[in-house]
C-alpha cells in the first residue's frame, strides 16, 4: 500500500471513529480527553505471510484487498495497511523479501483471530503464516503449519 493510501486509510478510520461519537454521546465541558479516550479500545493484530525465495510481490495486492473486504464484511476488524518485510543482509550485501505483513485494528482480538484463521486458509496461505497479537500484556501468535493452526504460541 502506498504511503498516500495508507494515510488515507488511517484518516478514514479516524474519521469513522470520531463519527461514532455523534448524536447521543455527550461530553461534559470539563472533559479534556481525546476522541480515542472516549471510544472503545482499539487493539492491533498483524499477520506475517512468508514469501518464497525469488517470489515477486503482488503489484495489485489481491490477497490483502480480498482479506480487507472479507474482514469488513464479517465485522471482524479493519485492514489498515500492508507491506513487505526484508530479511537480513547476506554475504553479497543484498536483502530479499521474507514476509508480507498485513496490519489490522479490532475491538475484539478473539473474534479477529478466529476469523483470520478461517479466511487465511481460504486464501491458501503457506505454512509458517503467523497471526500476532497481545494477550494480558504478553506478545502471542497463532502459527499455521501443515494445514493446522497452533494457537497461543509465545512470540519472541
Secondary structure, DSSP 8 states (H G I E B T S, - for coil): --HHHHHHHHHHHHHHHHHTT-TT----TT----GGGSS---EEEEEEEE--TT----TT-HHHHHHHHHHHHTTS-EEEEEEEEE----TTS---EEEEEEEEEES-HHHHHHHHHHHHHHTT--TT-EEEEEETTEEEEEEEETTEEEEEEE--
